[in-house]
């Protein structure tokens, strides 16, 4: 309503488009015509999220140096929030901060994969067993919806979209276990192998197998079969580990 009145006024007075805009903006309260600054914390958060995706999806290879000049241009941020992003990702285990070399993408070796997935398999299995008993109907409905999203992404061969839905399912099962110590331990360890979980689906055979496993995971969750879900989630993680170890072995043989 207010804007239409100003348009009528502009037409009566024969204002040009520029003058009309100036006249209109000058009548607005200061909070409406003053640019909203983006604080450094927000920029660091955005840079962290985008850089995390680039590392997880393999667009920056393990061991590669993170070039500040290139990344500031690509991410459209200054060096300060970018360096804060490096620190955050170093805390997540995705980046290493090395003296004289700066930041590099962390390399996950076979020994780390072997040990971490062994423990993660048990954590995910326990979470599934507890969630089967404790999950609420609305939480189960959310997982069903995510399963649909995941299947759609798989059909489109959209691996980033698939992975986002996949990890949300795992996180929601863990949250439904309602054990804060378990969740804290799971999230901390999962950071160490996050990028490897993504790369485990680069094999089409393993990706298709994972889809079949997730269909069964949902069925067992709906049936509230705790022991069955524990066994399947444990094997689900061990299957991922086998795929990743085989990939690492192939890379070493080709080097």
N, C-alpha and C positions, 0 to 999 in steps of 0.2 A: 504494500500500500504506500509506504513512504517513498519507495523508489519511483512509483508511477507518478506521484505528485511532482517529484523533481524533474522527471522527463517532461511533463506538461509545462513546468516553469521554464525549462530550457528552450522548448519550442517557442513559447511566447516571447522570450527575450532574445531569440536568435543566437543563442550561444553555440559556439563551435563544439565539436566533440571533446576536444582537449580541455576547453574552458569549462564545459559541463562537468567533466570528470573531476577537475580540480575543485569546482564549486561543491559538488556532491561530497567528495572526500573531506573537505574542510569542515563540513557540518557534523561529521561523525565524531563520537567520543574518542579520546586519544588511544584507548585500548583497542579500538577497531581499525584505526588507520596506521598503527605503528607496527612494523615488521616484528614477527615473533622470533627471537634469537633461538638458535639450536645450541644447547649447552654441550660442553665437551664430553660429559658422561654419555649423552645420547649418541654423539658421533662415535664414541668408543664402542658403544653397544652395537651400533649398526655395522661398524667395521669388523667387530668380532664375529658377528653372525655371518656376514658375507665371507669372511676369510675362513671361518670354520667350515662352511659348505664347500669352498674351493679345495680345502685340504681333504675333507672326508670323501668327496667325489673324485679325488685323484687328479684334479686339474692342476694341482701343484704336487709334484712327485715327492715321496719320502726322501729325505736327505737334501732336498733343494734349498738353496739360500733364499730367504724372503727379501727381495730387493725393495727397499723403502721407496725409491724414486718411482719405480714401476707401479707399486701398489697404491701409492698416494694418488696417482693419476687414475688408475683403474677403479679404485673405491671412492674417489672424489672426497678425500679427507686429507687433513694436514698430517705431518709426522707425529705430532703429540698424541692424538687419539689412536693412530696406527700402532705406536709403541705400547700404548696401554692395552690394545688388542693382543699384541704379542705376549704381554705378561699374563693376561687372562688365559690365553690358549696354552701357555707354558704350564700354568697351574692345572689345566685339563689334560696335560700329557701329549698334546698335539704338536707343540712347538718346543724346541730347545733353544735356550739363550746361551750362546757360546762366547767367551772372551775373544776379542779381536775379529770375530767372524760375524757377530750379530745373531739374528734369528734364523733358524733352519727348521724345516719340517722334520718332526721326530720320526725315527726309523724304529719300527717294532720288529724285533728279531724273533726267531723261531722259539727260543727258550721262553721269552715273555709270553708269546701266544700260547704255548703249551701249558705253562703254569697258570696264567690268568683265566683261560677258558675252562680249565679243570675246576677252578673255584667258582667261576661264574655259572657253570652248568649246575652245580649244587645249589647255588643261591636262587637261580631261576626256578629250579625244580621245587625247592621249598616254598618259594613265593606262590607258585601255581597250586601246590597242595593246600596252603592256607587260604588262598583266594577262592578256591572252589567251595569252601565252607562259608567264607565271610563276605563274598561279593554281594552287592545290593542289586536289585533289578535294574535300576537306572544306569548303574555302571556296566552291567552286562549289555544293556541296549547300546551304550556308547561304543563298546568293543565290537558289537555286531555292525554298527555303522562304519567303523574304521576298517573292518574286514571287507566290507563292500568297496570302500575307497581303494583299499590295497589290491583287491582283485581287478578293479577297473584300471589301475595304474599298471598292473602286470600285463593286462590285455593290450594296453597301449605301448608296452615296453618302455614305460616311463620309470626308470630306476630311482631317480631322486624322489619322485612322488610316492613310489612304493615304499621306499626306505623311511620316509617321514611317517607314513601311516603305520608301518611295521613297528617302529620304535615306540610310537604312541601306544600301540597294543601291549607291548612288553611292559612299558612303564605303568599302564593302567592295571595290568594284572598284578604288578608288584605293589602298587598303591592299595589295591583291594585286599592284599594280605594283611594290611593294618598292623605292620610291625615296623616301627620307625627305625630301629637299629638295622634291620634287614635292608630297608630302603636306602638308608644312608650308605651302608657298605656297598650295596649294589650300584648305586649311582657313581660312587667314587671309583670303583673298579671298572665300571663300564666306560668311563672316560678314557682309560688307557687303551682300550681296544675298539673304540667307536669307529674309527676309520676302517679297521679290518672287517667289522661287521658289514659295512657297506660293500667292500670289495669282495666279500664272500659270494655275493650275488652276481658278480660279473660273469660267472659261468652260467650259461642258460640252463644246463642240466641241474645245477644246484638251486637256481632260482625257482625252477618248476617244482623241485622237490620241497623247497621251503614253503611254497604255496599249499601243497598237499598237506604238509605238516601243520600249517596254520588252520586249515579247515578242520583237522582233527582236534587241534588245541581248543577251538571254539566249541566243538561238539562236546568234549569232555568237561569244559567249563560249564556249559549249559546243563549237563547231566550231573554236575557237582561231584564228579569222580576225582577226588583229591589224589589218591595214589596213582591212578592212571595218568593224570595231568602232570604229576611230578616226574614220572618216568619219561613221558614224551618230551617235556621241556628240557630235561637233562640231556636226552639224546639229540634234541634239536640243536643245542649249543655245541655238543661234541661233533655233530655233523658239520657245523660251520668251521670248527677248529680244523677238522680233517681237510676241508677245502682250502683253507688259508695256508696250512702247512704245506700242502701239495703245491700251491702257487709259489710260495717262498722257495721251495726246493727247486722248482723249475726255473725261477729267476736266477738262482745261484748257479745252476748248471749252464745257463745261457751266458753268464757273465764271463 
